[in-house]
């Protein structure tokens, strides 16, 4: 069998838009000659519709943001961004330029032509050069926030015992029918750190063939927020290991973690009893407690360590859009952008669990 050539960069994205206008079922009954004539004619019509839409959407806030790219309308322009104004105008026809002002700023930053807010640039604990996805105008933030602000945290804590039992049920079924361990490394970082995740959600959507029937309460609670980022799931940190210092580079997300299995205290070099596992976010250090949530901003540098000699640390981890500072429409538009970007990446053969979408 001959190996198929991969699709040309971005071509499949435009093809997908065209296919939505194409009646393949009806054309399948035509003769070869009729098909050829019809498809040529229809394709011409479709191209004209897309070109007209592109012309109209180019004057929107998103269209103007894309046009600022030095590669705009050149072969070097990523076709995803070239098509984005048309996609947004079609999906959200009633959204005003003011509604999408900050999203347009995010687009500019993604294309390398945006500016960071001064509060970000001037914060020594937030490596602004690592920000790859940035929504301007988010205002002041802090390393850790009060989890009592969010219904998500209340639901997680109130259902701790149930969630722990569901985790234990998943642990019993951790291997797929093909023998693959559902716990995996999900980042491009070289984490030789004993850190693995059982992924329940990837980029906001469910995992195919995952045994959700074993964790219905956990699943329902996670789906009460607009999930984002690479993962939502259970993180395990092996004894005497930790995640190295890094930042996640996306200011549109918040992260919540609840202790599931927290190792007991250890004796330090001064003979004092201290928590075994910690997380430092910016200048602040916190410790997990079973059934309690930590809510934090991962644009700050952060690191973890589990100093216990034999006991692992397990948390329920969820990345979600910042519902404290983003509008419902902004979140919906960003979810759509991530969804479409992921589809483009799949078409180009580069999408996988853990891949950075934006």
Secondary structure by P-SEA (a helix, b strand, c coil): cccccccccaaaaaaaaaaaaccccccccccaaaaaaaaaaaaaaaaaaaaaaaaaacccaaaaaaacccccccccccccccaaaaaaaaaccccccccaaaaaaaaaaaacccccccccccccccccccccccccccccccccccccccaaaaaaaaaaaaaaaaaaaaaaacccccccccccccccccccccbbbbcccccccccccccccccaaaaaaaaccccccccbbbbbbcccccccccccccccbbbbbbbccccccccccccbbbbccccccccbbbbbcccbbbbbccccccccccccccbbbbbbbbbbcccccccaaaaaaaaaaaaaaaaaaaaacccccccccc
